[in-house]
Amino acid sequence: MTEVEWKIFQGSGEPHDGLSRLPLPPPWRRSSEQAVPILPADHADYLEAEKDRGKPIKLKPEANRAINSALTLRRPLLVTGKPGVGKSSLASAVAYELRMGPVLSWPITSKSTVKSGLYDYDAVGRLQAGDKTQIGDFLRLGPLGSALYPTTWPRVLLIDEIDKGDIDLPNDLLNVLEDGHFEIPELARAREETVEVKLGGSDRRVPITGGQVVSRQFPFIVMTSNGEREFPAPFLRRCIRITIPQPTEAELLEIVDSHLKRYLGNDVREELAEIVENFVAVREKQELATDQLLNAVFVVLGNGRFETENGEREAVLELILKQLTAAQAT
């Protein structure tokens, strides 16, 4: 495999059809449904889907290697880092460059379960509606279920802040992520052999036969973690893992430019450099996130310059750049 073929994801920030070169997964990740990705005919809306969130991100070589390894092996990518370092944006960057469509997002809470990620069935609603209704009217695939639904072109799934889930959630995910298929018991018991259900995040309906959903393309899965807990070894060995460090002062300037360059004139470059320098100095003493810096720069420099004599600018910066620890973040 040549270097160009290996790097399906280039990190260029420019969309391309390189995903069609992705080889079949290794035998231990392959099911009877696996096939080489084929770009769908109606891909026009895919091209711009994640542009605003995905294009500005700057990724280091380590991140590019991890992304390409996860793509090739069809393994989830576990991304650890402080809040605001761009963990979630990584999913958008891959979706935009490889034209994989809108990112399917599953924000994890303490009540999240594998079933809630796969599908939601409104049994009470169907009972109240009576026998003449179709079961498909009350069932919707969740973000995980939608990502596993058989398509010719893989999707991107963001499982955000998996730290917040129940302690058993990572292990509960293993079988689904390993096998790439799942059963919906309510449909397996239904009178109809094939039932159309709603696809997560849209009103589009898709057919499911025999209650079985078998992935044709493993999704590219990004799981984010703030590093607040340890995960079990069986879960970790099934992931490609990477830690994103805090961006340096120079990298922060690049990030601000990539997001806000059109809002910032040349006359504010000196003030911008000062704000970034102060941000880095404060970040060494207390916890701050990069998106706080972006918010501060946009408010203070992006809509006309604040008057500096009356202390308004400093007050706004202090308001937005409060540290993230509970003791002083209120």
TILUM-154938 format. One line per 5 residues: number of its first residue (from 0); for each residue x, y, z of C-alpha. Coordinates in steps of 0.001 Angstrom, whole numbers, plus 500000, padded with zeros to 6 digits. Each point is the difference from the previous one (the first is absolute). Example, Ala and Ser with C-alpha at 12.3 -4.5 7.8 and 13.67 -1.06 7.14 Angstrom:
0> 512300,495500,507800; 501370,503440,499340 .
This chain:
0> 500000,500000,500000; 501509,503332,498969; 500120,503043,502249; 497268,501740,497977; 497718,496941,500202 .
5> 500667,499652,503725; 498948,503570,500690; 496340,499830,499056; 499497,503027,502239; 502515,502670,499014 .
10> 499195,502697,502540; 499914,502553,497185; 496584,501402,500860; 498944,499582,496346; 497286,497475,499061 .
15> 500916,497052,497761; 498790,496499,499096; 503001,498191,501479; 497765,497889,502204; 499136,497934,496920 .
20> 503615,498713,500160; 499495,498631,503507; 500798,496268,499899; 497756,497359,501493; 500349,499603,503763 .
25> 502227,497266,501444; 498383,496531,500242; 499273,500359,503712; 498008,503181,499297; 498142,498741,496946 .
30> 496435,498738,499800; 498109,498544,497042; 498671,503471,499208; 503344,501812,499740; 500865,501653,496681 .
35> 502318,502652,498613; 498450,503473,500594; 498026,501350,497050; 499111,503691,499975; 496201,500430,499835 .
40> 498548,501758,496992; 498259,502675,502086; 503155,501227,501742; 499691,503715,499202; 498845,500915,503513 .
45> 502809,497932,501509; 502689,502273,498591; 499153,503010,502150; 498464,498209,502991; 502774,500608,502559 .
50> 501902,502834,498297; 499700,502659,502699; 500906,497623,502825; 502472,497745,498220; 502068,502160,497696 .
55> 501656,502351,502538; 501526,497223,502143; 503791,499482,499959; 501124,496435,500689; 503463,498754,500899 .
60> 501633,496993,498257; 499227,497773,502999; 496285,500731,499607; 500127,499319,496254; 501673,496638,500608 .
65> 497379,499083,502608; 497138,500976,497682; 501361,497964,497087; 500656,497010,502262; 496413,500143,501281 .
70> 498645,500300,496458; 502049,497055,498719; 499278,497705,502960; 496373,501157,500430; 500723,500631,503657 .
75> 498570,502805,502168; 502310,502930,500675; 500147,500918,503700; 501106,503634,500271; 501028,501318,503414 .
80> 500732,503602,500879; 498992,503070,501947; 496709,501733,499131; 500264,502187,496931; 503111,498458,498389 .
85> 498062,498882,496910; 499001,496409,500799; 496504,500335,498554; 501246,502089,497065; 502186,497077,498935 .
90> 496858,498065,499039; 498784,502916,497905; 503414,500339,498315; 499889,496381,498848; 496352,500220,498937 .
95> 500662,503153,497956; 503200,498901,498260; 498763,496476,499189; 496487,501183,499097; 498348,497698,502534 .
100> 496972,502188,500639; 498751,501665,503176; 501533,498601,503177; 497631,497831,502003; 500364,501200,503591 .
105> 499323,498009,503161; 500620,502165,503091; 500463,497660,502951; 498296,500553,503362; 499788,497915,503160 .
110> 496755,498510,498646; 501351,498999,496581; 499706,496318,499041; 500979,498047,496916; 496311,499548,499200 .
115> 499363,503761,500099; 502852,500462,497537; 498645,497304,497690; 496300,500854,499869; 497028,501480,501816 .
120> 496603,498331,500055; 496965,501902,501256; 497962,497051,501298; 497594,502230,501952; 499320,502153,496959 .
125> 499218,496979,497871; 497714,498543,502656; 498066,503245,500185; 499763,500253,496201; 498278,496620,499614 .
130> 500522,496838,497941; 499600,501611,496583; 503325,501841,500245; 503307,498705,498661; 502777,499195,502465 .
135> 502452,501879,497801; 498197,503251,500800; 501183,499701,503600; 503563,498816,499519; 503013,502135,499143 .
140> 503615,498933,499647; 502347,501796,502383; 503391,501420,499006; 501808,496688,500518; 497268,498056,498208 .
145> 500007,502487,497113; 503789,499718,499687; 499718,496199,499743; 497114,500027,497522; 501197,498395,496715 .
150> 501219,502561,497478; 502548,500008,497167; 501907,502907,501597; 500997,500056,503706; 498766,502648,502412 .
155> 501777,501803,502843; 498716,499493,503541; 501070,502221,502900; 499524,498385,503428; 500632,503089,502068 .
160> 501376,499963,503561; 499760,496279,500615; 501414,500716,503489; 496526,501144,501046; 498374,496638,499306 .
165> 499281,497198,502409; 503055,497971,500974; 498666,497021,497990; 499342,501934,496773; 503447,499414,498372 .
170> 499764,496235,500531; 496360,499984,498866; 501100,501589,496717; 502554,497296,499221; 497773,497501,498189 .
175> 498265,502583,497841; 503251,501742,499035; 501714,496657,499388; 497284,498352,497914; 498495,502980,498182 .
180> 496443,498719,500263; 497104,499894,502455; 496433,498778,500359; 496892,502025,500756; 497793,497498,501897 .
185> 496821,502016,499456; 500467,499664,496227; 501107,496359,500175; 496624,499232,501624; 497987,502183,497618 .
190> 497502,498496,497564; 501594,501791,497065; 503263,498540,498672; 501303,503417,498924; 499222,503180,501912 .
195> 500974,503561,499136; 501292,502023,502954; 501271,503542,500425; 503712,500624,499665; 501563,502003,502821 .
200> 500353,503728,499434; 497584,500090,497050; 496478,499093,498873; 501371,497554,497430; 498623,496475,500295 .
205> 502098,496900,499385; 498976,496322,499756; 501050,497386,502579; 499350,496325,499297; 499526,497425,502728 .
210> 500979,502521,502653; 503677,499635,499005; 502330,502936,499267; 503280,498823,498449; 502609,502615,499160 .
215> 501352,500032,496464; 502606,502616,500896; 501439,500339,503492; 499562,503650,501043; 502943,502173,500947 .
220> 499414,500395,503738; 501577,502744,502099; 499563,499619,503753; 501122,502958,502090; 501230,499902,503579 .
225> 501108,502726,502372; 502289,497525,501750; 497835,499962,503116; 499840,496191,500342; 501741,496791,499016 .
230> 498444,497592,497523; 500119,496179,500108; 502803,498274,498061; 497658,498046,497637; 498502,503323,498910 .
235> 503355,501752,499588; 501566,497272,497891; 497175,500344,497491; 500689,503722,499565; 502666,502088,498318 .
240> 500977,502489,502708; 501434,503476,499796; 500388,502931,502388; 499705,503544,498683; 502200,502394,502011 .
245> 499189,503602,500772; 500899,502209,497005; 503072,502203,500284; 499893,503785,499662; 500938,499805,496314 .
250> 497403,497304,499382; 497343,502061,501768; 500692,502910,497651; 499562,497621,497047; 496739,498696,501463 .
255> 498661,503526,500530; 500965,500946,496434; 498402,496892,498507; 496703,500709,501768; 499873,503794,500156 .
260> 502346,501439,497365; 497140,501581,498046; 498905,501881,503136; 503446,501318,500965; 501740,502877,498266 .
265> 503746,500577,499877; 499610,502819,502507; 499181,497563,502810; 502916,497589,499553; 501965,501466,502891 .
270> 497002,499855,502340; 499262,496449,498857; 503533,498876,500781; 499714,501600,503446; 496712,498238,500769 .
275> 501394,496628,498910; 503186,500492,502008; 498019,500874,503132; 497679,497035,499393; 502950,497579,499931 .
280> 501455,501528,503172; 496691,499689,501865; 499417,496472,498638; 503131,498813,501816; 498394,500911,503332 .
285> 496352,499139,499398; 497945,497924,497600; 498867,501759,496833; 498714,498698,496671; 500963,501095,496504 .
290> 496427,500803,499079; 499967,502549,502829; 502855,501782,498244; 498093,499970,496709; 496936,501436,501728 .
295> 502066,502738,501650; 501786,500995,496790; 496750,500105,498040; 498279,502238,502536; 502913,502322,500713 .
300> 501652,500262,496566; 497585,498537,497491; 497279,502639,500122; 502010,503158,500314; 502560,500816,502658 .
305> 498995,500632,503579; 500975,503190,501727; 502948,499149,502211; 499907,503037,502311; 496794,499211,501879 .
310> 500962,496400,500804; 497153,498505,497947; 502254,497727,497961; 501709,498571,503083; 496625,499413,501660 .
315> 498685,498096,496979; 503166,497899,499756; 499748,499138,503687; 496348,499044,499538; 500631,497640,497077 .
320> 503313,498561,501175; 498844,498705,503361; 501736,496801,501007; 498136,496740,499594; 500353,498627,503508 .
325> 496770,499983,501982; 501372,502170,502779; 500490,503100,497859; 498050,499378,496794; 496665,501341,501255 .
